[in-house]
Amino acid sequence: MTTRRAMILGLPALLLAGCGKTETGAGPEAADYTIVGVDVAVAPDASFSFVSLDGLTDAQQGEMMKTELRRVVFARVGGHVGRPKQGRLELILRAVHVASGAGRVLGASDSLIVADVRLTDAVDRHVVAFRANLQAVEQGMKAQGQIGMIPVGAIASLAVNASNADKTYTLVAEAFAKQVEVWLAA
């Protein structure tokens, strides 16, 4: 009899436990916070893929990516005045793939960032909101379309990707900053 009662009482709890959303936003608590800083760290098990034709090491490119993320994310979501509390964003990089300039031009390669995002109170450092594995992809332009025998799409994508090849870190940081902004607003 007690086993049956436990099953009857435990079933609703089990069903309710499965109702949580995994793709949630930061929540209403985040609306009270002005972002006063962005910290970027690398997870111990993070995977990086940088293809460099300009002689930079992976460590140098990793530092460039962290610096650009810090700058671009803060520029997008930081400093909203008039909110009663101050908070900091912590980005913990899990995976970063930055396409090379040649890869963007010749292969229309995409760049990717996956990171955990944590909003913490700047005063007492408690976690206000957390999002695991927030992902952003910055897509190189893909070749499509032709006029007669002329591959117009390929020519256009080569031109666009070539013009953006030196801005790859900024483009992938901007794509990630957009995702952070959406998360904070939800």
N, C-alpha and C positions, 0 to 999 in steps of 0.2 A: 504494500500500500504506500509506503513512504517513497519508493522508487517512482511509482506512478505520479505521486504528488510533485516530486522534484522535477519530473519530466514536464508536467503540465505548467508548473511555475517557471521553469527554466527556458521553455520554448519561446515565449514572448521576448525574454531578455536576449536570447540568441538571435532572434529575428531582428530586433532593434539594433543590436550590435553591428549587424551587417548593413545597416542603412546609412552609415556615414559616407559622405562624399570624399573622394580622394583628391579631386581637382578643385578644392575650395579656394576662395580668395582670402585675403588677410583678415577680413572681418571688420565689423564696425569699430572695434577698438583702435584699429590702425588710423582711422579718420581723425583721431585726436592728436596725432603725432606729426611734428615737423621733422623732416629728415635733416639732421645736422652733419651727417658724415656717412661714408661708405667704406667699409673694410673688405678687402679681398684676400682670401686665404686659399691654399691648395690642400685638398684632402690627401691623406697618405696614399690612398689607392687610386688617385686620379690618373687618367690616361690623357696623354697629349700627343698631338700629331701636327707638327709644323714642317712644312716643306719649304726650305730656304734655298734660293739661288743667289742670294746676296752675301753669303758667308756668315750669317748670324747663327749662333748656337741655339739649341732648344731653350736653354736657361735664359738667354737674352730675349728671345721671342716671348717666353712665358712672362718675364717681367714687363715687356712692352704691352702684352695683353692685359695684365693686371692693372697697369697704370691707366690704360685706355678705358677699361671697364669702370674703374673708380671715377674717372673724370666724366665719362658719358652718362653713367647711371645717376650720379649726383646732379649733373646738369638737367636731367630729365625729371627727376622726382624730388630733388632736394630743395630746401629753403622755403617751403610754403609758409608764409607768415600768418599769424593770427590763430594758430593752433596751440592749445594749452600745454602740451607736453613735447619734449624733445626725444627723438629716437635715432638710432643708428641702424643702417642696413649692414648685414654681414653676408657676403657671398662666399660660399665654399665651393670652389671649382671641383667638379667630378670628372668632366671630360671637355677637352677643347681640341677642336680640329680647325686649323686655319689653312685655307687653300692658298697655294702660292700664286703669285701674279701670273706665272705661265699657266698654271692649272686653271685659273679663272678664264684666261684668254683662250687657251687651246682646248681645254676639256670642260669648260663651264662648271668647274668644281664648286661645291657648296662648302661653307664654313658652318661650324656648329659649336655651341656652348651648352653644357648641362651643369647646373649648379644648384646647391641647396641655398635658399634665401631665408634669412632670419631677421626679423625686426625686433630690436631690443630697446628697452627704455635706456636713454642715455645717462640717467642718474643712478638707478639701482641695478641696471644691466639685466633685469628679468626679461624673459622672452615674451613678447606681445603676440607675435604670429610667426609661423614657420611654414615653409613650403619646400618639400623635398623634390629634387630632380626637375626644377624648372628648366625648360629647354627652349632654345631659339636657334633657328637656322637662317643664315643669310645666303640666299641663293644667287649663284652666278646666272647671268642671263642665258637661256637656252636658245639654240638656233631653231627657228621655225619659219616656214614659208619660203616661196620662191616665185619669181616672175619669169615665166618661160624657163630657160635653162640657168638663169642666174639665181644662186641661193641667197636671196636678199636677207633672210633671217640669219643666216650664218655670218654674213658680212656685218649686219647690225649688231649681233651679239658679240662678235670679236671686238668691234669698236667700243661698245659699252663696257665690256669686261676689261679691256685694255685701259680705258680711262679711269676705272675704279681699282686697278691692280695695286696701286700704292696706298689706297685707303682701306685695305681689307680689315685691319684691326678696328678701325672706326666703324665700318659697316657692320661687322659682327657684334661689336659692343652696342651699337644702336639697336640692332635687332633684339638683343637681350634686354636692353633698357626698356623697350616697348613692352616686353613680357612682364617685367617687374612692375611697370606702371599699371598694367591691367590687373595684376595680382593684388597690388595695394588698393586699387579702386573697388575690387569685388568684395 
